Amino acid sequence: MVPVFNEEEKKFLADVERFVADCVLPNTREWEKDTFPPDIWKQTAKLGITSCVLKKEMGGRGYSCATYADMCRIIARGDPALAMNVAAINALCVAHFEHFANDEQREKYLRGVLSGDIPLSWGLTEPDAGSDARRVQSFATPIEDKPGYFRLNGQKMFITNGGFAKLFIIIARVSDTELSAFLMEKDQPGFEDLGRIPTTGVSASYTLKFNMNDCIGWHTPGTFEQVIGLLYQGRVGIGGMALGIAEKALELGIEYSKQREQFGMTLSRMQSVQNMIADSAMQVEAARLLVHKAAWMHDQGMPIVKEASYAKLFASEAARDTTNRMLQIHGGRGMTFDYLIEKLWRDAKLTEIGEGASEIQRLVIAKALLK
Ligand SMILES: Cc1cc2nc3c(=O)[nH]c(=O)nc-3n(C[C@H](O)[C@H](O)[C@H](O)COP(=O)(O)OP(=O)(O)OC[C@H]3O[C@@H](n4cnc5c(N)ncnc54)[C@H](O)[C@@H]3O)c2cc1C
């Protein structure tokens, strides 16, 4: 299964590849010390990276899910943290505008979103609501004299791109049984920044924790199931991200194995090293097929509940295993900060946790098969 891109998509992916080679990979170590440069969302917006999947009629590029997944793969080869943010911004935030915002909301925000002036974040996770997303405690209360507007109270954590975001999509409870989503501007009195959450991998992504104290939120009607449904495309993007990490790690491992000599031969001539390379290459290839298949099905308008989970689960485990084996091939040097492999090994971990941990992907798959 090979993805088919139209001419515009091919040119776009080539532009992304050049951007990654020139501006992302050379800076990945530097960005990890803090975060991306302040103009990152304007730079990426110019290339169309943050409007990739949005319909053309709404000002987006209207590219396929296959293009989105491949973009995430390419960016992850240069900087997995940037790929994670890009995946979430496209599939969870911009797609939210496409599916749930009304014309007035799009009119107010979309131009800024697409130019990179209004960076976005998606806020579901809370201290007591992670895998069990229905446990969200943040509460939305309607404001009587302002139809469509609600007061939001609660706490959100692990919000990717939160440090950059000017606008959040917040999942909050509207009743004891129902949850929905709201657009919430950061710049308002009730927003209380509780600081950045430092993480062992993808740390440049600027993950934030914050309180909402009577913050004003603008309702984007949609049931919890509808809003959460965007995670399926999101998981294909994280699958693409994991694939990019695994590919890059494999390349680094192969390169190193050809240079390093012990016992009078290069590591690449030792069978146990060759086995690690062969097993990784096979996993990478299989991950590629599952990511492409899920993306292709999405592009055909088919449901991808279990296929998105196959793609994300398999690709994230391929990234985990490949980075681990390739670090092993680097020996002691693999544990130093002089070699990129240790960073990929740390960054890969996120793909097993974010947008539904591996255990949850297995639950989703089993549920679909056993229904
Ligand atoms: C770097 C980073 C960025 C993130 N970005 C965002 C973001 O932008 N927006 C957002 O809303 N969230 C974000 N998250 C949160 C992420 O989605 C959650 O961490 C993830 O869903 C897991 O939730 P949790 O951490 O609360 O773990 P828990 O839900 O407490 O799970 C802990 C462990 O128990 C397992 N487990 C839980 N329930 C079950 C079950 N029923 N059966 C078997 N095993 C189970 C889990 O798989 C996991 O291994 C981010 C997290 C990280 C680390």
The ligand as an ORCA input file, in Angstrom:
! r2SCAN-3c Opt
* xyz 0 1
  C       3.869     15.300     26.588
  C       2.383     15.123     26.728
  C       1.521     15.898     25.971
  C       0.135     15.788     26.127
  N      -0.697     16.610     25.427
  C      -2.035     16.623     25.707
  C      -2.896     17.608     25.114
  O      -2.478     18.423     24.274
  N      -4.190     17.633     25.494
  C      -4.712     16.756     26.392
  O      -5.902     16.844     26.677
  N      -3.919     15.805     26.961
  C      -2.594     15.721     26.652
  N      -1.776     14.787     27.241
  C      -2.336     13.841     28.184
  C      -2.379     12.418     27.668
  O      -3.380     12.298     26.684
  C      -2.580     11.503     28.888
  O      -1.369     11.507     29.624
  C      -2.963     10.089     28.491
  O      -4.250     10.066     27.920
  C      -2.946      9.140     29.716
  O      -3.632      9.692     30.785
  P      -2.909      9.774     32.231
  O      -1.584     10.363     32.057
  O      -3.846     10.426     33.178
  O      -2.686      8.262     32.671
  P      -3.781      7.312     33.370
  O      -5.072      7.406     32.672
  O      -3.737      7.512     34.834
  O      -3.150      5.882     33.028
  C      -1.993      5.360     33.697
  C      -1.721      3.980     33.120
  O      -2.854      3.128     33.349
  C      -3.307      2.583     32.126
  N      -4.754      2.460     32.113
  C      -5.674      3.416     32.404
  N      -6.910      2.931     32.249
  C      -6.776      1.637     31.843
  C      -7.691      0.593     31.523
  N      -9.008      0.775     31.560
  N      -7.185     -0.613     31.170
  C      -5.855     -0.815     31.119
  N      -4.946      0.133     31.403
  C      -5.396      1.339     31.760
  C      -2.855      3.595     31.065
  O      -2.786      3.024     29.806
  C      -1.502      4.009     31.600
  O      -0.545      3.057     31.251
  C      -0.391     14.844     27.042
  C       0.491     14.026     27.782
  C       1.855     14.164     27.633
  C       2.765     13.302     28.468
*
